[in-house]
């Protein structure tokens, strides 16, 4: 097994200590950080995602793998920054104004990071203005919004309309999700996409940024 | 009345937690997921502080509470059932704020799998606390000699089956669950998050039977009403 394959395997096994150790080893061998990221960490998470999709493993396994991947990212990130290597895309996520539910949004964030995205998580109860402002300031290409209450869903429309009023709707794309949210609702408010669960949201965001 | 609930009464079984985690029954569960469940159970036992409140309400009073702020669906099961009820009560149960804080800490520490497992456990336990409140209300009716062999208690909550979540405001105004540490946000979200509120409707079990043909049933993915009715009519 190559070291890169070993990194991927350690991610799949959810073994953070081994991921960090073999990542350090590969860095010391002089392998470009981007290659370690793509062929080690992300390759491992891709296998995890594929196994999850076919129900070979379950969400807790995915989350253990994600944490293991973060251990490798901690080693790599300074080098990626040093080399000026961008992520595959920058996504701002948050639970919309009035909504304090975090779990679904957190899962999406974890899985987006696992797929190689840079995620700016604004937390919960996020005002539409803050979502749009952050996305513009950070140069994000996607805003992901989550709502678990029918009473907070209208805030999603506000974000979409705010982007439109600022002429940003072609630059910053939007994806919505959450238990009461449907594809029809997403269409109705003019969102660019709808994700029915965390795994699907990652695929949809990849489509939005043209990386699939 | 305040419902005294012990942690043991709401501690969920492994089977229910695995189901909530999306793991089908009969799956050969890996040791690491078993380990997660054990760790989450420890955290749960350490932080859960369940309690509840229950208050009788007359049909006339409920007729004022149920419409809430006028945002309910035009037709709903509760609207068609409560008038035929023999007894009604409003209730709220909570697992307390400690669980929410433990969840936030786990996520902040990037213990995602543990946090998710604890969240699943707490969701099952919150429903379990509501089930317990339902049984307590049934017990109260028995003590009062108001229970009949054909009778059954079933609970309904704002946010489900056409009862708009804004109905929480009138429910809270009547029930005053602030006395058990529950509050409502501007968006009608209960805090602490792992809480359940609603109405208990007691009467002949047949009044609870309704077909899933309301306007909103098409949009509902939960369909838990079907499971509840199945259980009710299998007793």
Interface residues (C-beta under 8 A of the other chain):
Chain A: X14 X55 X58 X59 X60 X61 X63 X64 X66 X67 X70 X97 X98 X99 X100 X101 X102 X103 X106 X107 X110 X149 X150 X151 X152 X179 X182
Chain B: X21 X22 X23 X24 X27 X30 X32 X33 X36 X103 X104 X107 X110 X111 X112 X113 X115 X116 X117 X119 X159 X164 X165 X166 X185 X186 X187 X188 X189 X191 X193 X219 X221
